[in-house]
Amino acid sequence: MVISGTYLSGNLTKLAASSSISEFVILKHFDVKVNPPKPNIIKEVLWSPPIFDWVKCNTDGAASSGKAAYGGVFTNFDSDFLGAFAINIGQCSTLNA
């Protein structure tokens, strides 16, 4: 009953499988058709240099599990690296980071 129930419910679902090898092996053992997960969306981002004789600073911040940090990179109009910084700001929200 377990094998037939797993086979029927597994092949009727539209849910995506995880990327775990052990789960893949189990599903294949029960002859369940594996639905691959949807691919991540890839978004092209183009960097443009600042105008002549200017310095550009690109910054970003992130927070996860209550820990947060932010940082930045300085470049000139020739796209030369001028410096960078990264700062741990401890406990805060994603919005504050």
C-alpha distances in whole Angstrom, upper triangle without the diagonal:
4,6,5,6,8,10,10,12,14,15,16,18,22,22,24,22,24,27,25,25,22,20,21,20,16,16,17,15,12,14,15,18,21,23,26,28,31,34,37,40,43,46,49,52,56,58,62,65,67,71,73,74,72,69,65,63,59,57,54,52,48,47,43,42,46,48,50,52,54,56,59,60,64,65,68,69,69,65,66,64,67,65,61,60,57,57,55,55,53,51,51,49,48,51,53,52
4,6,5,6,8,10,10,12,14,15,16,20,20,21,19,21,23,22,21,19,16,17,17,13,13,15,12,9,13,13,16,18,21,23,25,28,31,34,37,40,43,47,49,53,55,59,62,64,67,70,71,68,66,62,59,56,54,50,49,45,43,40,39,42,44,46,49,51,53,55,57,60,62,65,66,66,62,63,61,63,61,58,57,53,53,51,51,49,47,47,46,45,48,50,49
4,6,5,6,9,10,10,12,14,16,19,19,20,18,20,22,20,20,17,15,16,14,11,11,12,9,6,9,10,14,16,19,22,24,27,30,33,36,39,42,45,48,51,54,58,60,63,67,69,70,68,65,61,59,55,54,50,49,45,44,40,40,43,45,47,49,51,53,55,56,60,61,64,65,64,61,62,60,62,60,57,56,53,54,51,52,50,48,48,46,45,48,51,50
4,5,5,6,9,10,11,12,14,18,19,20,19,22,24,23,22,20,18,18,17,14,12,13,12,8,10,10,14,16,19,22,24,27,30,33,36,39,42,46,48,52,55,58,61,64,67,70,71,68,66,62,60,56,55,51,50,46,45,42,41,45,47,48,51,52,54,56,58,61,62,65,66,65,62,63,62,64,62,59,58,55,55,53,54,52,50,50,47,46,49,52,51
4,5,5,6,8,10,11,12,16,16,18,17,20,23,22,22,20,17,17,17,14,12,14,13,10,11,11,14,16,18,21,23,26,29,32,35,38,41,44,47,51,53,57,60,62,65,68,70,67,64,60,58,54,53,49,47,44,43,39,39,42,44,46,48,50,52,54,56,59,60,64,64,64,60,62,60,62,60,57,56,53,53,51,51,49,47,47,45,44,46,49,48
4,6,5,6,8,10,11,14,14,15,14,17,19,18,18,16,13,14,14,10,9,11,10,7,9,8,11,13,15,18,20,23,26,29,32,35,38,41,44,47,50,53,56,59,62,65,66,63,61,57,55,51,49,46,44,41,40,36,36,39,41,43,45,47,49,51,52,56,57,60,61,61,57,58,57,59,57,54,53,50,50,48,48,46,44,44,42,41,44,46,45
4,6,5,6,9,10,14,14,15,14,17,19,19,18,17,14,14,14,11,9,10,10,6,6,6,9,11,14,17,19,22,25,28,31,34,38,41,44,47,50,53,56,59,62,65,67,64,61,58,56,52,50,47,46,42,41,38,38,42,43,45,47,48,50,52,53,57,57,60,61,61,57,59,57,59,58,55,54,51,52,49,50,48,47,46,44,43,45,48,47
4,6,5,6,9,12,14,16,16,19,21,21,21,20,17,16,17,15,12,13,13,10,10,8,10,13,14,18,20,23,26,29,32,35,38,41,44,48,50,54,57,60,63,66,67,64,62,58,56,52,51,47,46,43,42,39,39,42,44,45,48,49,51,53,54,57,58,61,62,61,58,60,58,61,59,56,55,52,53,51,51,49,47,47,44,43,45,48,47
4,6,5,6,10,11,13,13,16,19,19,20,19,15,16,17,14,11,14,14,11,11,9,11,12,13,16,18,20,24,27,29,33,36,39,42,45,48,51,55,57,60,63,65,62,59,56,53,50,48,44,43,40,39,36,35,39,41,42,44,46,48,50,51,55,56,59,59,59,56,57,56,58,56,53,52,49,49,47,48,46,44,43,41,39,42,45,44
4,6,6,9,9,10,10,13,16,16,17,16,12,12,14,11,8,10,12,9,9,6,7,8,10,13,15,18,21,24,27,30,33,36,39,43,45,49,52,54,58,61,62,59,57,53,51,47,45,42,41,38,37,34,34,37,39,40,42,44,45,47,49,52,53,56,57,56,53,54,53,55,53,50,50,47,47,45,46,44,42,42,39,38,40,43,42
4,6,8,10,11,12,15,18,18,18,18,15,14,15,14,10,11,13,10,9,6,6,8,9,13,15,18,21,24,27,30,33,36,39,43,45,49,52,55,58,61,62,60,57,54,52,48,47,43,43,40,39,36,36,40,41,42,44,45,47,48,50,53,54,57,57,57,53,55,54,56,55,52,51,48,49,47,48,46,45,44,41,40,42,45,44
4,7,9,12,13,17,19,20,21,21,17,17,19,17,13,15,17,13,12,9,9,11,11,14,16,18,22,24,27,30,33,36,39,43,46,49,52,55,58,61,62,60,57,54,52,48,47,43,42,39,39,36,36,39,41,42,44,45,47,49,50,53,54,57,57,57,54,56,54,57,55,52,52,49,49,48,48,46,45,43,41,39,41,44,44
4,6,9,10,14,17,18,19,19,15,15,18,16,13,15,17,14,14,10,9,10,9,12,13,15,19,21,24,27,30,33,36,40,43,46,49,51,55,58,59,56,54,50,48,44,43,40,39,36,35,32,33,36,38,39,41,42,44,45,47,50,51,54,54,54,51,53,51,53,52,49,48,45,46,44,44,43,41,40,37,35,37,40,40
4,7,9,13,16,18,19,20,16,16,19,18,14,16,19,17,16,12,10,9,7,10,11,12,15,18,20,24,26,30,33,36,39,42,46,48,51,54,56,53,51,47,45,41,40,37,36,33,33,31,31,34,36,37,39,39,41,42,44,47,48,50,51,51,47,49,48,51,49,46,46,43,44,42,42,41,39,38,35,33,35,38,37
4,7,10,13,15,17,17,14,14,17,16,13,16,18,16,16,12,11,9,7,9,8,10,14,16,19,22,25,28,31,35,37,41,44,46,50,53,54,51,49,45,43,39,38,34,33,30,30,27,28,31,32,33,35,36,38,40,41,44,45,48,49,49,45,47,46,48,46,43,42,40,40,39,39,38,36,35,32,30,32,35,34
4,7,9,12,14,15,12,11,15,15,12,14,17,16,16,12,10,7,5,5,5,8,11,13,16,19,22,26,29,32,35,38,41,44,47,50,51,49,46,43,41,37,35,32,31,28,28,26,26,30,31,32,33,34,36,37,38,42,43,46,46,46,43,44,43,45,43,41,40,37,38,37,37,36,35,34,31,29,31,34,33
4,7,8,10,11,8,8,12,11,9,12,14,14,14,11,10,6,6,6,6,10,12,15,18,21,24,27,30,33,36,39,42,45,48,51,52,50,47,43,41,37,36,33,32,29,28,25,26,29,30,32,33,34,36,37,39,42,43,46,47,47,43,44,43,45,43,40,40,37,38,36,37,36,34,34,31,30,32,35,33
4,5,9,10,7,8,12,12,11,13,16,16,16,14,13,9,9,8,7,10,12,14,17,20,23,26,28,32,34,38,41,43,47,49,50,47,45,41,39,35,33,30,29,26,25,22,23,26,27,28,30,31,33,35,36,40,41,44,45,44,41,42,40,42,40,37,37,34,35,33,34,32,31,31,29,27,30,33,31
4,6,9,8,8,11,13,12,14,16,17,17,15,14,11,11,8,8,11,11,13,17,19,22,25,27,31,33,36,39,42,45,48,49,46,43,40,38,34,33,29,29,26,25,23,23,27,27,28,29,31,32,33,34,38,39,42,43,42,39,40,38,40,39,36,35,33,34,32,33,32,32,32,30,28,31,33,31
4,5,5,6,9,10,11,12,14,16,17,15,15,12,13,11,11,15,15,17,21,22,26,28,31,34,36,39,42,45,48,50,51,49,46,42,40,36,35,32,30,27,27,24,24,27,28,29,31,32,33,35,36,40,41,44,46,45,41,42,40,42,40,37,37,34,35,33,34,33,32,32,31,29,32,35,32
4,5,5,6,9,10,11,12,14,15,14,14,12,14,12,13,17,17,19,23,24,28,30,33,36,38,41,44,47,50,52,53,51,48,45,42,39,38,35,33,30,30,27,27,31,31,32,34,35,36,38,39,42,43,46,48,47,43,44,42,44,42,40,39,36,37,36,37,36,35,36,34,33,36,38,36
4,5,5,6,9,10,11,13,14,14,15,13,15,15,16,19,20,22,26,28,31,34,36,39,41,45,47,50,53,56,56,54,51,47,45,41,40,37,35,32,31,28,28,31,32,34,35,37,38,40,41,45,46,49,51,50,46,47,45,47,45,42,41,38,39,37,39,37,36,37,35,34,37,39,37
4,5,5,6,9,10,11,12,11,12,10,12,12,13,17,19,21,24,26,30,33,35,39,41,44,47,50,53,56,56,54,51,47,45,41,40,36,35,32,31,27,27,31,32,33,35,37,38,40,42,45,46,50,51,50,46,47,45,48,46,43,42,39,39,37,39,37,36,36,35,33,36,39,37
4,5,5,6,9,10,10,9,10,8,10,10,12,16,17,20,23,25,29,32,34,38,40,44,46,49,53,55,56,54,51,47,45,42,40,37,36,33,32,29,30,33,34,35,37,38,39,41,42,45,46,49,50,49,46,47,45,48,46,43,43,40,41,39,40,39,38,38,36,35,38,40,38
4,6,5,6,9,10,10,11,10,14,14,16,20,21,24,27,29,33,35,38,41,43,47,49,52,56,58,59,57,54,50,48,45,43,40,39,36,35,32,32,36,36,38,39,41,42,44,45,48,49,52,53,52,49,50,48,50,48,46,45,42,43,41,43,41,41,41,39,38,41,43,41
4,5,5,7,9,9,11,11,14,15,17,21,22,25,28,31,34,37,40,43,45,49,51,54,58,60,61,58,56,52,50,46,45,41,40,37,36,32,32,36,37,39,40,42,44,45,47,50,51,54,55,55,51,52,50,52,50,48,47,44,44,42,44,42,41,41,39,38,41,43,42
4,5,5,6,5,8,7,11,12,15,18,20,23,27,29,33,36,38,42,44,48,51,53,57,59,60,58,55,52,49,46,44,41,40,37,36,33,33,36,37,39,41,42,44,45,46,50,51,54,55,54,50,52,50,52,51,48,47,44,45,43,44,42,41,41,39,38,41,43,42
4,5,5,6,7,8,12,13,16,20,21,24,28,30,34,36,39,42,45,49,51,54,58,60,61,59,56,53,51,47,46,43,42,39,38,35,35,39,40,41,43,44,45,47,48,51,52,55,56,55,51,52,51,53,52,49,49,46,47,45,46,45,44,44,42,40,43,46,44
4,5,8,10,11,15,17,19,23,25,28,31,33,37,40,43,46,48,52,55,58,61,63,64,62,59,56,54,50,49,46,45,41,40,37,37,41,42,43,45,47,48,50,51,54,55,58,59,58,54,55,54,56,54,52,51,48,49,47,48,47,46,46,44,43,46,48,46
4,5,9,11,14,17,19,23,25,28,31,34,37,40,43,47,49,53,56,58,62,64,65,63,60,57,55,51,49,46,45,42,41,38,37,41,42,44,46,47,49,50,52,55,56,59,60,59,56,57,55,58,56,53,52,49,50,48,49,47,46,46,44,43,45,48,47
4,6,9,13,15,18,21,24,27,30,32,36,39,42,45,48,51,54,57,61,63,65,62,60,56,54,50,49,46,45,42,41,39,38,42,43,45,46,48,49,50,51,55,55,58,59,58,55,56,54,57,56,53,52,50,51,49,50,48,47,47,45,43,46,49,47
4,6,9,12,15,18,21,24,27,30,33,36,39,43,45,49,52,55,58,61,62,59,57,53,51,48,46,43,42,39,39,36,36,39,41,42,44,45,46,48,49,52,53,56,56,56,52,54,52,55,53,50,50,47,48,46,47,46,44,44,42,40,43,45,44
4,6,10,13,15,18,22,24,27,30,33,36,40,43,46,49,52,55,58,59,57,55,51,49,46,45,42,41,38,38,35,36,39,40,41,43,44,45,46,47,50,51,53,54,53,50,51,50,53,51,49,49,46,47,46,47,45,44,43,41,39,41,44,43
4,6,9,12,15,18,21,24,27,30,33,36,39,43,46,49,52,55,56,54,51,48,46,42,41,38,37,34,34,31,32,36,37,37,39,40,41,42,43,47,47,50,50,50,46,48,47,49,48,45,45,42,43,42,43,42,41,40,38,35,38,41,39
4,7,9,12,15,18,21,24,27,30,34,37,40,43,46,49,52,53,51,49,45,43,39,38,35,35,32,32,30,31,34,35,36,37,38,39,40,41,44,45,48,48,47,44,46,45,47,46,43,43,41,42,40,41,40,39,38,35,33,35,38,37
4,7,9,12,15,17,21,24,27,30,33,37,40,43,46,49,50,47,45,42,40,36,35,32,32,29,30,27,29,32,33,33,34,35,36,37,38,41,41,44,44,44,40,42,41,44,42,40,40,37,39,37,38,38,37,36,33,31,33,36,34
4,6,9,12,15,18,22,24,28,31,34,37,40,43,46,47,45,42,39,37,33,32,29,28,26,26,24,25,29,29,30,31,31,32,34,35,38,38,41,42,41,38,40,38,41,39,37,36,34,35,34,35,34,33,32,30,27,29,32,31
4,7,9,12,15,19,21,25,28,31,34,37,40,43,45,42,40,36,35,31,30,27,27,25,25,24,26,29,29,29,30,30,31,32,33,36,36,39,39,39,36,38,37,39,38,35,35,33,34,34,34,34,33,32,29,26,28,31,29
4,6,9,12,15,18,22,25,28,31,34,37,40,42,39,37,33,32,28,27,25,25,23,24,23,25,28,28,28,28,28,29,29,30,33,33,36,36,36,32,34,33,36,35,32,33,31,32,32,33,33,32,31,28,25,27,30,28
4,6,9,13,15,19,22,25,28,31,34,37,38,36,33,30,28,24,24,21,21,20,21,20,23,25,25,24,25,24,25,26,26,29,30,33,33,33,29,31,30,33,32,29,29,27,29,28,29,29,29,28,25,22,24,26,24
4,6,10,13,16,19,22,26,28,31,34,36,33,31,28,26,23,22,20,21,20,22,21,24,26,26,25,25,24,25,25,25,28,28,31,31,31,28,30,29,32,31,28,29,27,29,29,30,30,30,28,25,22,23,26,24
4,7,10,13,16,19,23,25,28,31,33,31,29,25,24,20,21,19,20,20,22,22,25,27,27,25,24,23,23,23,23,25,25,28,27,27,24,27,26,29,28,26,27,26,28,28,29,30,30,29,26,22,24,26,24
4,6,10,13,16,20,22,25,28,30,27,26,22,21,18,18,17,19,19,22,22,26,27,27,24,24,22,22,21,21,23,23,25,25,25,22,25,24,27,26,24,25,25,27,27,28,30,30,28,25,21,22,25,23
4,7,10,13,16,19,22,25,27,25,23,20,20,17,18,17,20,20,23,25,28,29,28,26,24,22,21,20,19,21,20,22,21,22,19,22,22,24,24,23,25,24,27,28,29,31,31,29,27,23,24,26,24
4,7,10,13,16,19,22,24,21,20,16,16,13,15,14,17,19,22,24,27,28,27,24,22,20,18,17,16,18,17,19,18,19,16,19,19,21,21,20,22,22,24,26,27,29,30,28,25,22,22,24,21
4,6,10,13,16,18,21,19,17,14,15,13,15,16,19,21,24,26,30,31,29,26,24,21,19,17,15,16,15,16,15,15,13,16,17,19,20,20,22,22,25,27,29,31,32,30,28,24,24,26,23
4,7,10,13,15,17,15,14,11,12,10,13,14,18,20,24,26,30,30,28,25,22,19,17,14,12,13,11,12,12,12,10,13,13,16,17,16,19,20,23,25,27,29,31,29,27,24,24,25,22
4,7,9,12,14,12,12,10,12,11,14,17,20,23,27,29,33,33,31,28,25,21,19,16,14,13,11,11,9,10,9,12,14,16,17,18,20,22,25,28,29,32,33,31,30,26,26,26,24
4,7,9,11,9,9,7,10,11,14,17,21,24,28,31,34,34,32,28,25,22,19,15,12,11,8,7,5,7,6,10,11,13,15,16,19,21,24,27,29,32,34,32,31,28,27,27,25
4,7,8,6,7,6,9,11,15,18,21,25,28,32,35,34,32,29,25,22,19,15,13,11,8,7,5,8,8,11,13,13,15,16,19,22,24,28,29,32,34,32,31,28,27,27,25
4,6,6,8,9,13,15,18,21,25,28,32,35,39,38,36,32,29,25,22,19,16,14,11,9,6,9,11,13,15,15,18,20,22,25,28,31,32,35,37,35,34,31,30,30,28
4,6,9,11,15,17,20,24,27,31,35,38,41,40,38,34,31,27,24,20,18,14,12,8,5,8,11,12,15,15,18,20,23,26,29,33,34,37,39,37,37,34,33,32,31
4,7,10,14,17,20,23,27,30,34,37,41,40,37,33,30,26,23,19,17,13,11,7,6,9,11,12,14,13,16,19,21,25,27,31,32,36,38,36,36,34,32,32,30
4,7,10,13,16,20,23,27,30,34,37,36,33,30,26,23,20,16,14,10,9,6,6,10,11,12,13,12,14,16,19,22,24,28,29,32,34,33,32,30,29,28,26
4,7,10,13,17,20,24,27,30,34,33,30,26,23,19,16,12,10,7,6,5,7,10,9,10,10,9,11,12,15,18,20,24,25,29,31,29,29,27,26,25,23
4,7,10,13,17,20,24,27,31,30,27,24,20,16,14,10,8,6,5,6,8,11,9,10,10,10,11,11,13,16,19,22,23,26,28,27,26,24,23,22,20
4,6,10,13,17,20,24,27,26,23,20,16,13,10,6,5,5,7,9,11,14,11,12,10,10,9,9,10,13,15,18,19,23,25,23,23,20,20,19,16
4,7,11,14,18,21,24,24,21,18,15,11,8,5,5,7,8,11,13,15,12,13,12,12,11,9,11,12,14,17,18,21,23,21,20,18,17,17,14
4,7,11,14,17,21,20,18,14,11,7,6,4,7,9,12,15,17,19,16,16,14,14,12,10,9,10,11,14,15,18,19,17,17,14,14,13,11
4,7,11,14,17,17,15,11,9,6,6,6,9,12,15,18,20,22,18,19,17,17,15,12,11,10,11,12,13,15,17,15,14,11,11,11,8
4,7,11,14,13,11,7,6,4,6,9,12,15,18,22,24,25,22,23,20,20,17,14,12,9,9,10,10,12,13,11,10,8,9,8,5
4,7,10,10,8,6,6,6,9,12,15,19,21,25,27,28,25,25,22,23,20,16,14,11,11,10,10,11,11,10,8,6,8,9,6
4,7,6,5,4,7,9,12,15,19,22,25,28,31,32,28,29,26,26,23,19,17,13,12,10,9,9,8,7,6,5,8,9,6
4,5,5,6,9,12,15,18,21,25,28,31,34,35,31,31,28,29,26,22,19,16,15,12,12,10,9,9,8,7,11,12,10
4,6,8,12,15,18,22,25,28,31,35,37,38,35,35,32,32,29,25,22,18,17,13,13,10,9,9,9,10,13,14,13
4,7,10,14,17,21,24,27,31,34,37,38,34,34,31,31,28,24,21,17,15,12,10,8,5,6,7,9,12,11,11
4,7,11,14,18,21,24,28,31,34,35,32,31,28,28,24,21,17,14,11,8,7,5,5,7,8,9,12,11,9
4,7,11,14,18,21,24,28,30,32,28,28,25,25,21,17,14,11,9,6,5,5,6,6,7,7,10,9,6
4,7,11,14,17,21,24,27,28,25,25,21,21,17,14,11,7,5,4,5,7,9,9,10,9,11,10,6
4,7,11,14,17,21,23,25,22,21,18,18,15,11,8,6,5,7,8,10,12,11,12,10,11,10,6
4,7,10,14,17,20,21,18,18,15,14,11,7,5,4,6,9,10,14,16,15,16,14,14,13,10
4,7,10,14,16,18,15,14,11,11,9,6,5,7,9,12,14,17,19,18,19,16,17,15,12
4,7,10,13,14,11,11,8,8,6,4,7,9,12,16,18,21,23,22,22,20,20,19,16
4,7,10,12,9,9,6,5,5,6,9,12,15,18,20,24,26,25,25,23,23,22,19
4,7,8,5,5,5,5,7,9,12,15,19,22,24,27,30,28,28,26,25,25,22
4,5,5,6,7,7,10,12,16,19,22,25,27,31,33,32,31,29,28,28,25
4,5,7,10,11,14,16,19,22,25,29,30,34,36,34,34,31,30,30,28
4,5,9,11,14,16,20,23,26,30,32,35,37,36,35,32,32,32,29
4,6,9,12,14,17,20,23,26,28,32,34,33,32,29,29,29,26
4,6,9,12,16,19,22,26,28,31,34,33,33,30,30,30,27
4,6,8,12,15,19,22,24,27,30,30,30,27,28,27,24
4,7,11,14,17,21,23,27,29,29,29,27,27,26,23
4,7,11,14,17,20,23,26,26,27,25,25,23,20
4,7,10,14,16,19,22,22,23,21,22,20,17
4,7,10,13,16,19,19,20,19,19,17,14
4,7,10,12,16,16,17,16,17,15,12
4,6,9,12,13,15,14,16,13,10
4,6,9,10,13,13,15,12,10
4,7,7,10,11,13,10,8
4,6,10,11,13,11,10
4,7,10,12,10,9
4,7,8,6,7
4,5,5,6
4,5,5
4,6
4
